[in-house]
Amino acid sequence: MWRITRKEITAHKLRFVLLSLAVILGVAFMSGTQVLTATINKSFDDLFADINRGTDAVVRAPAVLKNDFGPGGDTRPRIAASVADLVRRAPGVEAAEGNVQLNYAQIVDKHRKAIGNPGSGAPSLGFGWGSNPRLNPFHLVAPGRPPSTSDEVVIDKHTADDAKFHVGDQVEILTQKAPKTYRVVGIAKFGTADSLLGASAALFTLSEVQRIADAPNQFDQVSAVAATGVTQEQLKANIQSMLAQRPDLTLEVLTGKELTKENQDDVHKAIGFFSTALLIFALVALLVGMFIIYNTFSIIVAQRKREMALLRAIGASRTQVLGAVIGESVVVGLVASAIGVAGGVLLAAGLKAVLAAFGLDIPASGIVLPASAIVTGMVAGTLITVFSAVFPARQAARVPPVAAMRDVALERPPNRGLRLATGGCLTILGIVVLFLGLGGSGIAFVGLGALLVLIGVFVLGPLFARGFSRAIGAPIAAIKGMTGKLARENAARNPKRTATTASALMIGVALVGFITIFAASAKASVSAAIDNTLKTDYVITGGQGSPTLSPALDREIAALPVIQAATPLRAGQAKIDGSTVQVEAADPTTASQLIDVKPLAGNFEMLTANGLAISQDKADSKHWAIGAQVDAQFVKTGKTPVLLTVQMIYKEKLLAGDYFMALTGFEKYFKDQLDFVVFAKLRPGITAEEGRAALEPVVAKYPNAELKDNAQYKADQEAQVTQIVNLVYALLFLAVFIALIGIVITLLLSIYERTRELGLLRAVGTSRSQVRSIVRWESVIISLLGTLVGLVVGVFFGWSVVQALKDEGFDKFAVAPVQLVIVVIIAAILGVVAAIWPARRASKLDVLRAIGQE
């Protein structure tokens, strides 16, 4: 039977090559993600091992906020500079020095354009220049020297090369202080790399970085070098003993090896979220591929019914026939997976180049191919192929020997009762689980319910495919006449085949439809919130995704004679009632004139430095009322709990979030003081033109700031949603492309099956162009069937998720009819594209040979 399997594959190479494409693409995406992740991790593992080689111990405060879910390390308070003196007195310490890190120090290029976008790309960091070469992760590239005055700076080589900065140039740097111009006295590399994953770095004198950070006589950490013969573990113990003499200090000590491991883990975590997102799309592509493999093997088995029956007639057992078909799937799976793994290496190199184009520089010239990428790619691709072929193989094994006497190979009719019961139960169960999620069980239930509904619709597909195909094809038949009728009947002839082919496209389109609906609803919700909440005339924004505006800008704007009221909006993380949450802040004396959050109890003016405003949702879930005392922990104050009093409860939270503080409280408890936006309202009688004319010169002093009226600000927020959606669309394109390959395969195999029929059509006068038209319109009908069903499912999913997120402020459901119509049109066009090759093959069939074909 193995010889038969081998001959079957070699006799139908094209069929199996096309079948392999679905597996190759999915495995390539999966393996490529793992290769890229391994490459980045290995690069930074080596880099941190190199730069921390001279650090034997580190002293710092314990973390207040643990970062378990995103990129970056834990957040901790600063420590007194006097700790460095204690560390130096510990036995075995040869040298020790402290440093301060700025989470925002954005360099401005020579055209006064802020370099990078720290909110959605690599960060812009600032540090003090370390005087001890063993403790300084940066080293100068000649020519150059360390900064010696508050007006001098060293910048990283990556930024210097991109922006064409040289030693002696003047450079403007944006921080939480007012913009300041420095003289570049040196250019530095981070270990062996030009930058830290594309992050820009500005290296100041220690006193200057402390001034910018509002951290006089403070450090983020103190690093130490061990004397000759002292191990890192001994040094750690000695420092701990010295610090124990000061029970008022709560500090932790790490060895250099522990610090390196932590740095490496932080990078792994940051890259892990990126790779997980890519793996999800790879799994979606493989899921779509499963439908194609299943459908292809089902058609192949149906077409080889006589062959299978002949094998049974000459003595082959059911097990042998089953093994022959499974053997074909194993060969296809292994070969396609191997090619996919090789393609993953090339894809990883391409993704690396794409990341570099976005400013995420990976300090490695080679590609790392981990064993896990090979194993998981081979196993996943092969198992999915074999699993998809099991049911068609069982059908092949059940073919009776008497079937060898039949001339026509037909698929078994579907078991309508069993299919209706199974698909109906899955769909109903999915809807029940989904509504349980909407009722408060959580968005995870919504996701599980949506998955069950999707499976249920797939199972039910063959029951409605014939009717839907005829309904979709009715206009085509009316317009195209006989060719349209034949295309419609061809699509309706095998509903199981048509439904399975369309289901692959249905999944991709359902996800596209869901994203489209969600994006439209998000835009509508944000737009409504801006209209209902903001009472401003102008909004000044910085970089997307993170606070980057200096408070000095707000003070300058508030001082303008044309301004009636202005307030910044700040945000930071804190631990409230034991949970890490986002807290926002504004000036309570002016916020009520600029932001209408629909107060239900209390108001902005009542907020004190120890006051807290909360949303109605949070008040209801926590059972808090005005006057309630709430435990809080902040990075600036460390582990010591702070007692806040609930002084305001509000309804509108899409812009305000769940927790809100007065600006005085934010300045008291938060380490970084940067603004997301600045809201401004003009005095009565001041025209918009007069206001803009007064504001523009002030805003122009800050290269990263943009002045917008309310309409422009709303458009900007909607554009941010569009950018994210476009990225998801690009990743979903792989699944849609694989689905189109499935349509091509189905049409090619159906043409082979209908060779005699097509020959007869040509013999009775059908032209080649008419044959091509029949195949094209059949493809369009299948594409539209998958698209329309997918859109219905996607709209339902979108509505469900919007309902589930209503408490988060997504209270507007938008259908986005224009975008959905565009999706349908694109699907029809892609259906025509998918039919080009099959249509050409059908039209080129030799008439006499086709008529004689059995």
Secondary structure, 3 states (H helix, E strand, C coil): CHHHHHHHHHHCHHHHHHHHHHHHHHHHHHHHHHHHHHHHHHHHHHHHHHHCCCCCEEEECCCCECCCCCCCCCECCCEECHHHHHHHHCCCEEEEEEECEECCCEEECCCCCECCCCCCCCCEEEEECCCCCCCCCEEEECCCCCCCCCCEEEEEHHHHHHHCCCCCCEEEEECCCCCEEEEEEEEEEECCECCECCEEEEEECHHHHHHHCCCCCEECEEEEEECCCCCHHHHHHHHHHHHCCCCCCCCEEEEHHHHHHHHHHHHHHHHHHHHHHHHHHHHHHHHHHHHHHHHHHHHHHHHCHHHHHHHHHCCCCHHHHHHHHHHHHHHHHHHHHHHHHHHHHHHHHHHHHHHHHCCCCCCCCCCCCCHHHHHHHHHHHHHHHHHHHHHHHHHHHCCCHHHHHCCCCCCCCCCHHHHHHHHHHHHHHHHHHHHHHHHHHCHHHHHHHHHHHHHHHHHHHHHHHHHHHHHHHHHHHHHHCHHHHHHHHHHHHCHHHHHHHHHHHHHHHHHHHHHHHHHHHHHHHHHHHHHHHECCCEEEECCCCCCCECHHHHHHHHCCCCEEEEEEEEEEEEEECCEEEEEEEECCCCHHHHECCCEEECCHHHCCCCEEEEEHHHHHHHCCCCCCEEEEECCCCCCCCEEEEEEEEECCCCCCCCEEEEHHHHHHHCCCCCECEEEEEECCCCCHHHHHHHHHHHHCCCCCCEEEEHHHHHHHHHHHHHHHHHHHHHHHHHHHHHHHHHHHHHHHHHHHHCHHHHHHHHHCCCCHHHHHHHHHHHHHHHHHHHHHHHHHHHHHHHHHHHHHCHHHCCCCCCCCHHHHHHHHHHHHHHHHHHCHHHHHHHHCCCHHHHHHCC
